[in-house]
Amino acid sequence: MILDPLRRKYVKLTPEEWVRQNFVQYLINEGKYPPGLLGIEVMFKYNKMNRRVDILVHNRLGEPIMIVECKAPEIKIDDKVFDQIVCYNMEFKVPYIIVTNGIDHFACKIDHDEKKYEFLLVIPLYEDLL
């Protein structure tokens, strides 16, 4: 078990949870993301089924601006993983998505109006999202 400081409870330390906890700390400490604007395992409905977003980042108005999908280190980040986060983003329509397995990280900026996306070379700082 590990204490999740954002959810304020102990959770089972699975490989995916290890990635999630480390990535949250990276966002807070390196990216200067405000902890109070990060949601962990946020529930939503997709095709009438309950789903969870690993990390949901909000702007200062409380609007979602980024989704992070975390996978265990042994999971290869492939099209199937990207399909999952893209489906989740149909609900949230955020301009940024990130997929990580703790080893490989992929960040994309999405232009919903143009129906285009671009891979980013770095994970954006919080101030760069706004």
DSSP file (Angstrom, degrees, kcal/mol; ACC not computed):
  #  RESIDUE AA STRUCTURE BP1 BP2  ACC     N-H-->O    O-->H-N    N-H-->O    O-->H-N    TCO  KAPPA ALPHA  PHI   PSI    X-CA   Y-CA   Z-CA
    1    1 A M              0   0    0      0, 0.0     2,-0.3     0, 0.0    11,-0.2   0.000 360.0 360.0 360.0 149.8    0.0    0.0    0.0
    2    2 A I  E     -A   11   0A   0      9,-2.6     9,-2.8     7,-0.1     2,-0.6  -0.993 360.0-114.1-138.5 144.3    1.1    3.6   -0.7
    3    3 A L  E     -A   10   0A   0     -2,-0.3     7,-0.2     7,-0.2     3,-0.1  -0.683  21.9-152.5 -80.2 121.7   -0.4    6.9    0.5
    4    4 A D  E  >> -A    9   0A   0      5,-2.9     4,-1.6    -2,-0.6     5,-1.2  -0.851   5.2-161.3 -91.0 109.6   -1.8    8.9   -2.3
    5    5 A P  T  45S+     0   0    0      0, 0.0    -1,-0.2     0, 0.0     5,-0.0   0.779  86.4  50.2 -67.5 -25.1   -1.5   12.4   -1.1
    6    6 A L  T  45S+     0   0    0      1,-0.2    34,-0.1     3,-0.1    -2,-0.0   0.899 118.5  35.8 -79.1 -40.6   -4.0   13.8   -3.6
    7    7 A R  T  45S-     0   0    0      2,-0.2    -1,-0.2    32,-0.1     3,-0.1   0.612 102.6-136.6 -84.6 -11.6   -6.7   11.3   -2.8
    8    8 A R  T  <5 +     0   0    0     -4,-1.6     2,-0.3     1,-0.2    -5,-0.1   0.893  67.6  92.7  56.6  45.3   -5.7   11.3    0.8
    9    9 A K  E   <S-A    4   0A   0     -5,-1.2    -5,-2.9    -7,-0.1     2,-0.3  -0.986  80.5 -97.0-156.9 161.7   -5.9    7.5    1.2
   10   10 A Y  E     -A    3   0A   0     -2,-0.3     2,-0.3    -7,-0.2    -7,-0.2  -0.663  41.1-175.6 -82.5 137.5   -3.8    4.4    0.9
   11   11 A V  E     -A    2   0A   0     -9,-2.8    -9,-2.6    -2,-0.3     2,-0.2  -0.917  35.5 -89.0-130.4 157.8   -4.0    2.6   -2.4
   12   12 A K        -     0   0    0     -2,-0.3     2,-1.7   -11,-0.2     5,-0.1  -0.467  38.5-127.1 -67.6 131.9   -2.6   -0.7   -3.6
   13   13 A L        +     0   0    0     -2,-0.2    -1,-0.1     4,-0.1    -3,-0.0  -0.589  44.2 163.7 -85.4  81.6    0.9   -0.2   -5.1
   14   14 A T     >  -     0   0    0     -2,-1.7     4,-2.3     1,-0.1     5,-0.2  -0.457  55.3-101.3 -85.3 166.6    0.4   -1.9   -8.4
   15   15 A P  H  > S+     0   0    0      0, 0.0     4,-1.8     0, 0.0     5,-0.1   0.896 126.2  49.4 -56.7 -39.4    2.9   -1.2  -11.3
   16   16 A E  H  > S+     0   0    0      1,-0.2     4,-2.6     2,-0.2     5,-0.1   0.897 109.1  51.6 -66.6 -39.6    0.4    1.2  -12.9
   17   17 A E  H  > S+     0   0    0      2,-0.2     4,-3.0     1,-0.2     5,-0.2   0.874 106.0  55.4 -64.8 -36.2   -0.1    3.0   -9.5
   18   18 A W  H  X S+     0   0    0     -4,-2.3     4,-2.2     2,-0.2    -1,-0.2   0.930 110.2  45.7 -59.8 -45.5    3.7    3.4   -9.3
   19   19 A V  H  X S+     0   0    0     -4,-1.8     4,-2.6     2,-0.2    -2,-0.2   0.933 113.6  49.6 -62.7 -46.2    3.7    5.1  -12.7
   20   20 A R  H  X S+     0   0    0     -4,-2.6     4,-2.5     1,-0.2    -2,-0.2   0.935 112.2  46.6 -60.0 -48.5    0.7    7.3  -11.7
   21   21 A Q  H  X S+     0   0    0     -4,-3.0     4,-1.9     1,-0.2    -1,-0.2   0.902 114.8  46.6 -63.8 -41.2    2.2    8.4   -8.4
   22   22 A N  H  X S+     0   0    0     -4,-2.2     4,-2.0    -5,-0.2    -1,-0.2   0.885 112.7  49.6 -68.2 -38.0    5.6    9.2   -9.9
   23   23 A F  H  X S+     0   0    0     -4,-2.6     4,-2.7     2,-0.2    -2,-0.2   0.890 108.5  53.0 -69.6 -38.0    4.1   11.1  -12.9
   24   24 A V  H  X S+     0   0    0     -4,-2.5     4,-2.5    -5,-0.2    -1,-0.2   0.926 109.9  48.8 -60.2 -44.1    1.9   13.1  -10.5
   25   25 A Q  H  X S+     0   0    0     -4,-1.9     4,-2.9     1,-0.2     5,-0.4   0.881 110.1  51.7 -64.5 -36.9    5.0   14.1   -8.6
   26   26 A Y  H  X>S+     0   0    0     -4,-2.0     4,-2.5     2,-0.2     5,-1.7   0.943 110.2  48.6 -61.9 -47.9    6.8   15.0  -11.8
   27   27 A L  H  <5S+     0   0    0     -4,-2.7     6,-2.3     3,-0.2    99,-0.2   0.920 117.9  40.9 -58.9 -44.6    3.8   17.2  -12.8
   28   28 A I  H  <5S+     0   0    0     -4,-2.5     4,-0.5     4,-0.2    -2,-0.2   0.950 125.0  32.9 -69.9 -50.2    3.8   19.0   -9.5
   29   29 A N  H  <5S+     0   0    0     -4,-2.9    -3,-0.2    -5,-0.2    -2,-0.2   0.868 134.2  22.0 -81.4 -38.0    7.5   19.3   -8.9
   30   30 A E  T  <5S+     0   0    0     -4,-2.5    -3,-0.2    -5,-0.4    -2,-0.1   0.826 129.9  39.9 -98.7 -39.1    8.9   19.8  -12.4
   31   31 A G  S   <S-     0   0    0     -5,-1.7    95,-2.7    -4,-0.2    96,-0.4   0.538  97.7-129.9 -90.2  -7.1    5.9   21.0  -14.4
   32   32 A K        +     0   0    0     -4,-0.5    -4,-0.2    -6,-0.3    -3,-0.1   0.838  44.2 167.6  60.8  35.3    4.6   23.3  -11.6
   33   33 A Y        -     0   0    0     -6,-2.3    -1,-0.2    -9,-0.1     5,-0.1  -0.684  41.9-115.1 -78.4 129.2    1.1   21.9  -11.8
   34   34 A P    >   -     0   0    0      0, 0.0     3,-2.2     0, 0.0     4,-0.1  -0.505  17.5-140.2 -66.4 124.1   -1.1   22.9   -8.9
   35   35 A P  G >  S+     0   0    0      0, 0.0     3,-1.6     0, 0.0    -7,-0.0   0.836  99.7  61.4 -55.3 -34.2   -1.9   19.8   -6.8
   36   36 A G  G 3  S+     0   0    0      1,-0.3    -3,-0.0     3,-0.0   -30,-0.0   0.611 100.6  54.6 -69.7 -10.9   -5.5   21.1   -6.2
   37   37 A L  G <  S+     0   0    0     -3,-2.2    21,-2.4    21,-0.1     2,-0.5   0.241  89.5  92.9-106.1  12.3   -6.2   21.1  -10.0
   38   38 A L  E <   -B   57   0B   0     -3,-1.6     2,-0.4    19,-0.2    19,-0.2  -0.923  57.3-162.5-107.6 127.4   -5.2   17.4  -10.5
   39   39 A G  E     -B   56   0B   0     17,-2.9    17,-2.6    -2,-0.5     2,-0.5  -0.915   7.2-151.4-107.2 136.3   -7.9   14.7  -10.4
   40   40 A I  E    S-B   55   0B   0     -2,-0.4    15,-0.2     1,-0.2    14,-0.2  -0.915  74.0  -8.8-111.2 131.5   -6.8   11.1   -9.9
   41   41 A E  E    S-     0   0B   0     13,-2.4     2,-0.4    -2,-0.5    -1,-0.2   0.935  82.5-166.9  48.3  56.9   -9.0    8.2  -11.3
   42   42 A V  E     -B   53   0B   0     11,-1.7    11,-2.5    -3,-0.3    -1,-0.2  -0.614  12.8-132.3 -78.0 124.1  -11.8   10.6  -12.2
   43   43 A M  E     +B   52   0B   0     -2,-0.4     2,-0.3     9,-0.2     9,-0.2  -0.494  36.1 154.2 -79.2 144.9  -15.0    8.7  -13.0
   44   44 A F  E     -B   51   0B   0      7,-2.1     7,-3.2    -2,-0.2     2,-0.4  -0.959  40.4-106.0-157.1 167.9  -17.1    9.4  -16.1
   45   45 A K  E     +B   50   0B   0     -2,-0.3     2,-0.4     5,-0.2     5,-0.2  -0.862  30.4 176.4-104.0 134.8  -19.5    7.5  -18.4
   46   46 A Y  E >  S-B   49   0B   0      3,-2.9     3,-1.5    -2,-0.4    42,-0.1  -0.975  77.7 -10.5-136.4 121.6  -18.5    6.4  -21.9
   47   47 A N  T 3  S-     0   0    0     -2,-0.4     3,-0.1     1,-0.3    -1,-0.1   0.899 128.9 -58.6  52.4  43.5  -21.0    4.3  -23.9
   48   48 A K  T 3  S+     0   0    0      1,-0.2     2,-0.4     0, 0.0    -1,-0.3   0.614 117.2 114.0  64.6  14.5  -23.1    4.0  -20.8
   49   49 A M  E <  S-B   46   0B   0     -3,-1.5    -3,-2.9     0, 0.0     2,-0.3  -0.912  73.0-112.0-116.0 144.3  -20.2    2.3  -19.0
   50   50 A N  E     +B   45   0B   0     -2,-0.4     2,-0.3    -5,-0.2    -5,-0.2  -0.580  43.2 173.3 -73.3 131.1  -18.2    3.7  -16.0
   51   51 A R  E     -B   44   0B   0     -7,-3.2    -7,-2.1    -2,-0.3     2,-0.4  -0.844  20.6-139.2-130.7 167.5  -14.7    4.6  -16.9
   52   52 A R  E     -B   43   0B   0     -2,-0.3     2,-0.5    -9,-0.2    -9,-0.2  -0.997   4.5-145.4-134.8 134.2  -11.8    6.3  -15.1
   53   53 A V  E     -B   42   0B   0    -11,-2.5   -11,-1.7    -2,-0.4   -12,-0.3  -0.840  16.5-142.7 -90.8 130.5   -9.3    8.8  -16.3
   54   54 A D  E    S+     0   0B   0     -2,-0.5   -13,-2.4    14,-0.3     2,-0.4   0.962  83.9   4.1 -59.7 -54.1   -5.9    8.2  -14.6
   55   55 A I  E     -BC  40  68B   0     13,-1.7    13,-2.6   -15,-0.2     2,-0.5  -0.995  65.6-171.1-135.7 128.6   -5.1   11.9  -14.2
   56   56 A L  E     -BC  39  67B   0    -17,-2.6   -17,-2.9    -2,-0.4     2,-0.4  -0.980  10.8-157.1-121.2 119.7   -7.3   14.8  -15.2
   57   57 A V  E     -BC  38  66B   0      9,-3.0     8,-3.3    -2,-0.5     9,-1.5  -0.803   9.1-163.3 -99.6 135.8   -5.7   18.3  -15.1
   58   58 A H  E     - C   0  64B   0    -21,-2.4     2,-0.1    -2,-0.4   -21,-0.1  -0.806  15.7-125.1-113.9 155.6   -7.9   21.4  -14.8
   59   59 A N    >   -     0   0    0      4,-2.6     3,-1.9    -2,-0.3    -1,-0.1  -0.293  47.2 -86.9 -83.8-177.6   -7.3   25.1  -15.5
   60   60 A R  T 3  S+     0   0    0      1,-0.3    -1,-0.1     2,-0.1    -2,-0.0   0.603 129.1  59.0 -71.7  -9.4   -7.9   27.7  -12.8
   61   61 A L  T 3  S-     0   0    0      2,-0.2    -1,-0.3     0, 0.0    -3,-0.0   0.425 120.6-107.7 -93.0  -0.5  -11.6   27.9  -13.8
   62   62 A G  S <  S+     0   0    0     -3,-1.9    -2,-0.1     1,-0.3     0, 0.0   0.552  74.3 138.6  87.2   8.6  -12.1   24.2  -13.1
   63   63 A E        -     0   0    0      1,-0.1    -4,-2.6     2,-0.0    -1,-0.3  -0.700  59.9-109.5 -88.9 137.6  -12.3   23.2  -16.8
   64   64 A P  E     +C   58   0B   0      0, 0.0    -6,-0.3     0, 0.0     3,-0.1  -0.419  43.8 163.1 -64.4 135.6  -10.5   20.0  -17.9
   65   65 A I  E     +     0   0B   0     -8,-3.3    31,-1.0     1,-0.3     2,-0.3   0.492  59.0  26.6-129.7 -12.7   -7.4   20.8  -20.1
   66   66 A M  E     -Cd  57  96B   0     -9,-1.5    -9,-3.0    29,-0.1     2,-0.4  -0.977  53.5-158.5-156.2 140.8   -5.3   17.6  -20.1
   67   67 A I  E     -Cd  56  97B   0     29,-1.7    31,-2.3    -2,-0.3     2,-0.5  -0.957   9.8-163.0-115.4 136.9   -5.8   13.8  -19.7
   68   68 A V  E     -Cd  55  98B   0    -13,-2.6   -13,-1.7    -2,-0.4     2,-0.5  -0.988   2.4-160.6-119.5 126.2   -2.9   11.5  -18.7
   69   69 A E  E     - d   0  99B   0     29,-2.9    31,-2.5    -2,-0.5     2,-0.4  -0.930  10.9-160.0-105.2 123.1   -3.2    7.8  -19.3
   70   70 A C  E     - d   0 100B   0     -2,-0.5     2,-0.3    29,-0.2    31,-0.2  -0.868   9.9-178.1-107.5 135.8   -0.8    5.7  -17.2
   71   71 A K        -     0   0    0     29,-2.5     6,-0.1    -2,-0.4   -52,-0.0  -0.881  37.2 -91.0-124.4 158.8    0.2    2.1  -18.0
   72   72 A A    >   -     0   0    0     -2,-0.3     3,-2.2     1,-0.1   -56,-0.1  -0.337  44.0-107.8 -64.0 151.7    2.4   -0.3  -16.2
   73   73 A P  T 3  S+     0   0    0      0, 0.0    -1,-0.1     0, 0.0    31,-0.1   0.788 118.3  56.1 -55.4 -30.0    6.1   -0.2  -17.3
   74   74 A E  T 3  S+     0   0    0      2,-0.1     2,-0.5     0, 0.0    -2,-0.0   0.582  86.0  97.4 -81.3  -7.2    5.8   -3.5  -19.1
   75   75 A I  S <  S-     0   0    0     -3,-2.2     2,-0.3    26,-0.1    -4,-0.1  -0.716  74.0-134.8 -84.7 123.3    2.9   -2.3  -21.2
   76   76 A K        -     0   0    0     -2,-0.5     2,-0.9     1,-0.1     5,-0.2  -0.581  17.0-123.8 -75.7 135.3    4.1   -1.1  -24.6
   77   77 A I        +     0   0    0     -2,-0.3     2,-0.2     4,-0.1    -1,-0.1  -0.721  53.9 145.8 -83.1 111.2    2.5    2.2  -25.7
   78   78 A D     >  -     0   0    0     -2,-0.9     4,-2.0     0, 0.0     3,-0.4  -0.606  65.5 -71.9-133.0-170.0    0.9    1.4  -29.0
   79   79 A D  H  > S+     0   0    0      1,-0.2     4,-2.9     2,-0.2     5,-0.2   0.846 126.1  58.8 -59.5 -35.3   -2.1    2.4  -31.1
   80   80 A K  H  > S+     0   0    0      2,-0.2     4,-1.6     1,-0.2    -1,-0.2   0.900 106.7  47.2 -62.8 -40.7   -4.4    0.5  -28.7
   81   81 A V  H  > S+     0   0    0     -3,-0.4     4,-1.8     2,-0.2    -1,-0.2   0.914 113.3  48.4 -66.5 -42.8   -3.3    2.6  -25.8
   82   82 A F  H  X S+     0   0    0     -4,-2.0     4,-2.5     1,-0.2    -2,-0.2   0.888 106.9  56.5 -65.4 -37.8   -3.8    5.8  -27.9
   83   83 A D  H  X S+     0   0    0     -4,-2.9     4,-2.3     1,-0.2    -1,-0.2   0.892 105.2  53.5 -58.8 -38.9   -7.2    4.6  -29.0
   84   84 A Q  H  X S+     0   0    0     -4,-1.6     4,-2.2     2,-0.2    -2,-0.2   0.949 112.0  41.8 -62.3 -50.2   -8.2    4.4  -25.3
   85   85 A I  H  X S+     0   0    0     -4,-1.8     4,-2.1     1,-0.2    -1,-0.2   0.860 112.9  54.2 -69.3 -33.6   -7.2    7.9  -24.4
   86   86 A V  H  X S+     0   0    0     -4,-2.5     4,-0.8     2,-0.2    -1,-0.2   0.909 108.9  49.2 -65.0 -40.7   -8.7    9.3  -27.7
   87   87 A C  H >X S+     0   0    0     -4,-2.3     3,-0.9    -5,-0.2     4,-0.6   0.923 110.8  49.9 -62.2 -43.8  -12.0    7.7  -26.8
   88   88 A Y  H >X S+     0   0    0     -4,-2.2     3,-1.3     1,-0.3     4,-1.3   0.883 105.9  57.5 -61.0 -37.0  -11.9    9.1  -23.3
   89   89 A N  H 3X S+     0   0    0     -4,-2.1     4,-3.1     1,-0.3    -1,-0.3   0.681  88.4  73.3 -72.4 -15.4  -11.1   12.5  -24.8
   90   90 A M  H << S+     0   0    0     -3,-0.9    -1,-0.3    -4,-0.8    -2,-0.2   0.836 103.6  43.3 -61.9 -29.8  -14.4   12.3  -26.8
   91   91 A E  H << S+     0   0    0     -3,-1.3    -2,-0.2    -4,-0.6    -1,-0.2   0.904 126.5  28.4 -78.4 -45.1  -16.0   13.0  -23.5
   92   92 A F  H  < S-     0   0    0     -4,-1.3    -2,-0.2     2,-0.1    -3,-0.2   0.788  80.5-154.6 -92.8 -29.7  -13.7   15.7  -22.2
   93   93 A K     <  +     0   0    0     -4,-3.1    -3,-0.1    -5,-0.2    19,-0.1   0.906  29.1 172.3  53.6  47.0  -12.4   17.3  -25.4
   94   94 A V        -     0   0    0     -5,-0.1   -29,-0.2     1,-0.1    -1,-0.2  -0.507  38.9-131.1 -82.3 155.0   -9.2   18.5  -23.8
   95   95 A P  S    S+     0   0    0      0, 0.0    15,-3.3     0, 0.0     2,-0.4   0.589  87.6  49.8 -82.8  -9.2   -6.5   20.1  -25.8
   96   96 A Y  E     +dE  66 109B   0    -31,-1.0   -29,-1.7    13,-0.2     2,-0.3  -0.991  57.7 178.0-133.6 137.6   -3.7   18.0  -24.4
   97   97 A I  E     -dE  67 108B   0     11,-2.0    11,-2.8    -2,-0.4     2,-0.4  -0.988   5.5-169.6-133.1 147.5   -3.2   14.2  -23.8
   98   98 A I  E     -dE  68 107B   0    -31,-2.3   -29,-2.9    -2,-0.3     2,-0.4  -0.996   4.7-166.4-134.8 139.9   -0.3   12.3  -22.4
   99   99 A V  E     +dE  69 106B   0      7,-2.5     7,-2.7    -2,-0.4     2,-0.3  -0.995  18.3 168.8-123.6 132.3    0.3    8.6  -22.4
  100  100 A T  E     -dE  70 105B   0    -31,-2.5   -29,-2.5    -2,-0.4     5,-0.2  -0.997  33.9-174.9-143.5 146.9    3.1    7.2  -20.1
  101  101 A N        -     0   0    0      3,-1.8     4,-0.1    -2,-0.3   -26,-0.1   0.100  67.0 -98.8-117.7  17.0    4.3    3.8  -18.9
  102  102 A G  S    S+     0   0    0      2,-0.4     3,-0.1     1,-0.1   -30,-0.1   0.235 120.6  51.3  86.3 -14.1    6.9    5.4  -16.6
  103  103 A I  S    S+     0   0    0      1,-0.4     2,-0.4   -30,-0.1    -1,-0.1   0.697 111.8  36.8-115.8 -51.4    9.6    4.8  -19.2
  104  104 A D        -     0   0    0    -31,-0.1    -3,-1.8     2,-0.0    -2,-0.4  -0.890  68.1-171.3-107.9 137.6    8.2    6.2  -22.4
  105  105 A H  E     -E  100   0B   0     -2,-0.4     2,-0.4    -5,-0.2    -5,-0.2  -0.993   4.5-172.0-130.8 134.5    6.0    9.3  -22.5
  106  106 A F  E     -E   99   0B   0     -7,-2.7    -7,-2.5    -2,-0.4     2,-0.4  -0.992   3.7-172.0-129.2 126.0    4.1   10.7  -25.4
  107  107 A A  E     -EF  98 120B   0     13,-0.5    13,-3.0    -2,-0.4     2,-0.4  -0.938   3.9-173.3-117.9 139.5    2.4   14.1  -25.3
  108  108 A C  E     -EF  97 119B   0    -11,-2.8   -11,-2.0    -2,-0.4     2,-0.5  -0.979  18.2-146.6-131.9 144.4    0.0   15.5  -27.9
  109  109 A K  E     -EF  96 118B   0      9,-2.6     9,-2.1    -2,-0.4     2,-0.5  -0.944  23.7-153.0-105.6 131.7   -1.7   18.8  -28.5
  110  110 A I  E     - F   0 117B   0    -15,-3.3     2,-0.7    -2,-0.5     7,-0.2  -0.895  14.5-160.9-113.5 132.4   -5.1   18.4  -30.1
  111  111 A D  E  >> - F   0 116B   0      5,-3.1     5,-1.9    -2,-0.5     4,-1.1  -0.903  10.1-175.4-107.4 100.1   -6.9   21.0  -32.3
  112  112 A H  T  45S+     0   0    0     -2,-0.7    -1,-0.2     1,-0.2     5,-0.0   0.839  80.3  54.6 -67.9 -33.5  -10.5   19.8  -32.2
  113  113 A D  T  45S+     0   0    0      1,-0.2    -1,-0.2    -3,-0.1    -2,-0.0   0.921 117.6  34.6 -66.5 -43.2  -11.7   22.4  -34.7
  114  114 A E  T  45S-     0   0    0      2,-0.1    -1,-0.2     0, 0.0    -2,-0.2   0.544 104.5-129.3 -86.8  -8.5   -9.2   21.4  -37.3
  115  115 A K  T  <5 +     0   0    0     -4,-1.1     2,-0.3     1,-0.2    -3,-0.2   0.919  67.3 123.6  56.5  46.1   -9.4   17.7  -36.3
  116  116 A K  E   < -F  111   0B   0     -5,-1.9    -5,-3.1     2,-0.0     2,-0.3  -0.886  41.9-166.5-130.8 161.1   -5.6   17.5  -36.1
  117  117 A Y  E     -F  110   0B   0     -2,-0.3     2,-0.4    -7,-0.2    -7,-0.2  -0.977   4.0-158.4-143.2 158.2   -3.0   16.7  -33.5
  118  118 A E  E     -F  109   0B   0     -9,-2.1    -9,-2.6    -2,-0.3     2,-0.3  -1.000  21.8-122.5-138.3 138.3    0.7   17.1  -33.1
  119  119 A F  E     -F  108   0B   0     -2,-0.4     2,-0.3   -11,-0.2   -11,-0.3  -0.593  29.3-137.7 -75.5 138.5    3.2   15.2  -30.9
  120  120 A L  E     -F  107   0B   0    -13,-3.0   -13,-0.5    -2,-0.3     3,-0.0  -0.713   6.9-140.3 -97.4 148.8    5.1   17.5  -28.6
  121  121 A L  S    S+     0   0    0     -2,-0.3     2,-0.3   -15,-0.1    -1,-0.1   0.757  87.1  24.2 -78.0 -24.8    8.8   17.1  -27.9
  122  122 A V  S    S-     0   0    0    -15,-0.0    -1,-0.1     3,-0.0    -2,-0.0  -0.926  88.7-100.2-136.1 160.0    8.4   17.8  -24.2
  123  123 A I        -     0   0    0     -2,-0.3   -25,-0.0     1,-0.1    -2,-0.0  -0.727  54.1-115.1 -77.8 123.3    5.7   17.5  -21.6
  124  124 A P        -     0   0    0      0, 0.0     2,-0.1     0, 0.0    -1,-0.1  -0.245  19.9-116.5 -66.0 146.3    4.4   21.1  -21.2
  125  125 A L    >>  -     0   0    0      1,-0.1     3,-0.8   -93,-0.0     4,-0.6  -0.397  33.5-108.2 -67.5 157.0    4.7   23.1  -18.1
  126  126 A Y  H >> S+     0   0    0    -95,-2.7     3,-1.6     1,-0.3     4,-0.7   0.914 120.0  55.3 -56.8 -43.8    1.4   24.0  -16.5
  127  127 A E  H 34 S+     0   0    0    -96,-0.4     3,-0.3     1,-0.3    -1,-0.3   0.767 101.8  58.7 -63.3 -24.5    1.7   27.7  -17.5
  128  128 A D  H <4 S+     0   0    0     -3,-0.8    -1,-0.3     1,-0.2    -2,-0.2   0.643  97.8  60.8 -78.7 -14.6    2.2   26.6  -21.1
  129  129 A L  H <<        0   0    0     -3,-1.6    -1,-0.2    -4,-0.6    -2,-0.2   0.754 360.0 360.0 -78.6 -25.1   -1.2   24.9  -21.1
  130  130 A L     <        0   0    0     -4,-0.7    -1,-0.2    -3,-0.3    -2,-0.1   0.451 360.0 360.0 -85.0 360.0   -3.1   28.1  -20.3
